Amino acid sequence: MRNLQAGAGNQSPETAEEAAAEAARRKGSPWDSVPEAVRQSYEQVLKTIIDRPDSITLTDAVEAAYNKCDIQFLALLKEKMASASGDSKVQLVEVADEVNNAMQRRMSSATSKLQTILSAGNPIAIEAAAAKLARAGEADDALVLLLEANLQEAHKAGPQGAGAVRVLTNVKNILQAEIDRKLEPEKRLLKQCLRCDTAEEMEAVLHEAFRPRVKLQLAENKESSDEPLVAPPAFIAAVRNLKLNFGNVGEDETEFADKVDVIISTAEKVATALYGESMSPKDQQDRAWREHGASVWDLEKLENDAMLRGEEMPWANDKYDTMLPNLNKGDKSGEFKIGGS
């Protein structure tokens, strides 16, 4: 543990420019295959920082937007600095420096926290220290990243590092669970899926989240909900939406889109196994024709089924509110009729 503790103190964070350059070296342009809307979102983040009110300092503006200042944001800064001049270039350099300062502050804080945890003593005390820090709300992504760096070093030590790997893995799980707890259910489940190593593990995670719960009798004639922890339609819709904006997630973008596709297909597979196949739009129309109508309960089921497939029903989209039917043609007599024959 002493070696790991020393390693934690020697971690030196990359500067903003070095991080962007390393990303470009590994995978080419960070903007390859990225939708224009994603680039525009980064442009807006940069504009918000630069055009901030006089009452807001640069440090505060960067801190407020820090979660969006990922590799692609840094690449955008570097690109703009290369072509800018005069005051504009000075502003961009100041933003890049402040992002780097914010990064260093987080890594310095994470180093201090990790040293506190690892200096607690034996493995049980170390895990207790991690749990205490997590309960205090001090767990963050920077601490987990630093912990992962130490885990990699422990793995390289081979059999001699097996004990450290076990303890550090437990500490990481404790901290990660606290971070995930603060997320929305859909985002928490997505992060759990991204950490799965096998398809079987991912299916098990999704099944546990999607399955209907058993109602339990509570005090004062109340019952617990039988709703799943995460509704499949909401999760699939959230993941599809994230894929459209995957530039903002801070992952390796070329691999992230593929991971998301696997998660979506697996989620659909698990949801279908739990709740059955949904009807296609044609099947829905045929059923309504045969039964001469549909109840509000039928309409609700059709809407939920459509959401499960990532689609939407016409009545769920406001754009149809102002549309009129095509009145260019009448019947053979040239007259228009309302209702049946």
N, C-alpha and C positions, 0 to 999 in steps of 0.2 A: 504494500500500500504506500510505502514511502516513495518508491519510484513513480507511482502514479500521481502522487501528490506533487512531486517535483515537476512531472510532466505537465500537470495542469497549470502550474505557475509559469512555465516557459512557453506556453502557447502565444504566438504573436499573430494578431488578426491582420488580414490583408487590407491594403488600402482600397478605396473605391475603384481607382484606375486599374490596379493589379487584378482585382476580382473580375472586372469587365474584360480585361485582356486575356485572362486565363479562360474565361467562358468562350471568347471568340476563338482562341487557339484550339480548344477541345471540340467545338461543334460548328465552326464557321460563324456566319452572321447570326446574332441572336434574333434577328427579324425574319429569318428564313421561314416561310410557311406560316407566318403569324398574321391573322386577319388585321386589316387596316384599323378596325374599331379598337383593337388592343393597343396599337401604337397611339391612337388618339387619346386613349385613357391615360397613358403615360404623359403625353403632351399636356393633358389637363392637370395632372399632378404637379408637373414642373411649373406650369403657369400659376397654380395656386400658391406654390412656395415663393416664386419670384414676385408675383403681384399681391403679396400679402399686405394687409393694412399696416400703417406705421406703428400701431399699438402692439403688433405681434413681432417678436424677434425672429431672426432666421433660425436660431436654435429651436424655438418653440414650433415653428412651422414645419421643420424637418422631423421633429419628434412626433408631431401629429400625423404626418404622412409616412412615417418610417416603415410601416408594414408593407407599403407599396413600393418602397425603394429597393427593389430586387435587382438581379443581374441585368434584366432588360432595361430598367430605368437607368442604371449606371452606363449601359451601352448607349442609350439615348443621349445622356450627358456628354459622353466622350465624343460622339458623333457631332453634336452641336458645338462643342468646344473647338473641334478641329476646323470648323468653318466660320466661327464667330471672330469678332475683333472688337477692340475698344471696350466700352463699358459693358456691352453684352457678354463678352468673354469673361470679364471680371466677375460678373454676377454668376455665371455658370460655374466658374472655378470655386467661388465661395460656397455654392450649393454642394458641389462635389466634396469639398473639404469638410463641410458640416455633416454630410452623410457619413463620411469616414470617421469623424469625431463621435457621432452617435453610435456607430458600429463598435468603436474602441471602448466607449463607455459601457456598452452592454457586455462586451467580452471581458473587460476588467472586472465588472460586477460578477459575471458568471465564474471567473477564475477564483475570486474571493469566496463565493458561495461553495464552489466545489472543494476548495481547500478546507473549508470549515467542515464539510461533510466527511471528507476522507480522513481528517485528523481526529475523528470521534473515537477511534480505537478499533475494537474488534468488529467483525462483519455485522453482528446484531446491532451494535451501537451506531454503525455507519448507516444502516437502513433506517434506524429510528431517527437519526439526525435528518435524513432525507425526507422522511414522513413529516417531521416537525416543520421543516422549511416549506414543504408543499402545503401543509395546513395553514401556514402563515401567508399563503398567496404569493410566495417569492419564486416559484418555479416558472421558468420562461423558456422560449425556444433556444436562446443563446446558451443557457445552461445545459440543455439537452444536447446541443451540437458539440459543446466542449466535452461533455461526458462521452459522446460517441467517438470523439477523437481519442480519448483515453482507452476506450473499449478496443479500438482498432490496434492500439499499441499493445494492449494485454493479449489480444489474439496472436499477434506476431511473436509473443514470447513462448508460444507452444504450450506443452504440458505444464511448464512452470507457472504460466499465467492463468491456469484454469480456475484457480480460486478467485483471482481478481476479476476474471470474466464473469463468474457467477454473481459476485457481489455487485459489480458495476451494472450488470444487466438488471438485477433486482432494483437497484437505485434508479436506473433509467425508467423502468416500468412504473415505479412509484411517482416519479416526477411527471412522466408523460400522461398518466391517468388523471392527475390534477389539472394539467393543461387542457386535456380533452374535455374534462367535466365542464369547463367554462364555455365550450363551443355549443352552437346549435346542434340538435340531434343529427341532422343530415350531414353536417360538416364533420361531426365527431365520427360518424359511421364511415364516411369517406376516408378519413385519415387512418382508421383501423383497417380498412380494405387495402389501402396503399402499403401498409406495413406487413400484409400477409405474404408469406413466402411461397405458398402453394395454392392451387385452385380449390383443393379440399378445405383448406383453412379459411379461405374467403367465403366459400359456401356456408360453412358452419357459422361464421360471424354474421352473415346476412340472414341466415335462417333464424338465429337467436333474436335479431333485431326485428324481423318481419313477422314472426309467428304471433298469432293471437294470444293474449294473456288469459289466464284462468281467473275468473272473478273471485274475489275473496270477500267474505263478510267482515266489515269493519264495525267499529263502535257506532252507536246511535243510528242503527238501521241504515248504514251507508255501505256501499260496495265499492271495491276497487274497479278501475277501468279494465275492460277486456280488449282495449285497443293495443296494437303493437307498439313497441318502443319507438319505432320509426315507420311511418306509413310508406309502403313501397312506391306509390305514385309521387309522393313528395320527394323521396330520395332520388328517384330516377330523373325527375324534372330538375332537381337541384344539380345533379351531376352533369346532365346535358347542358344546362346553362353554364356551368363552370367550364366545360369543354370549349364553349364558344369564346371564353375569355381566359383560356389557360395560360396566357402570358403573365397573369398577375399572381400565380401561385408559388413562384420561386423554385419550381422543380426543374429538372432537365427537360425542356419542353418537348424535344423530339421523342422522348420515351414516355412522357406524361400522357400525351394524347392516346397512345396505344394502351397504357394502363387503364385509362378511363373507359375506353371501348370494352375492355375485358370486364371491368366492374359493371358497366351497364348491362352487358349480355348476361353476366352471372346473376345480377339482381333480377332481371326479367325471368330467368330460368327458375330462381328460387321463389319468386312471387307467384309464378304460374303453378309451381308444384304445391304451394300452400293454398292458393285461392282459385285455381283452375284457369282454363283458357278464356280469354275475352273474345267477344264477337267482333268481326270486321265491320266496317261501315255498311257494306252490302248486306251482311246478315242482319244488321240492325234495321235497315230499311225493309227487308223482306219480312221480318217479324212484325214490324209496325203495320205493314200492308195486310198481312194475314189476320192480325188481331184488330184491324180497323182503329188503331189508336195506341197510345202508350200512357201509362200512369206517370205521375211525378216520380214515383219510386223507380220505374223503368228508366226514366230520363237521368236520374241520379246515377244509376248503375252504368248507363252508357257513358256518361261523362267521366266516371271514375275509371272505367275500362280504357277510355281514350287517353286519359292522363297516364295510365300505366304504360301505354305504348309511346308516350311522349307526344301525343297528338292533342288536338282540342276540338270540341264540338262547336258548330256555328254559333249557338246561343251563348257560348262562353266568351265570345270575342266581340267587343264593342264596335268593331269596324262594320259589322253587319247591321247595326241599328239604323243607319241612314240610307241603306241600300233598298231600292225598290225592285219588284219583280220585273222581268222583261215583258213589256207590253207592246212589242212590235207586231205581234201576230195574234189574231183571234181564231175562232173555229172556222170551219169551211164557209159559213155564211157571213164571215167577217165580223161577227159579234163576239163580245167578251162575256164570259159567264163566271159567276162566283159560286163556289160550292160544287156539289156533284151534279150528275145528269138527272 
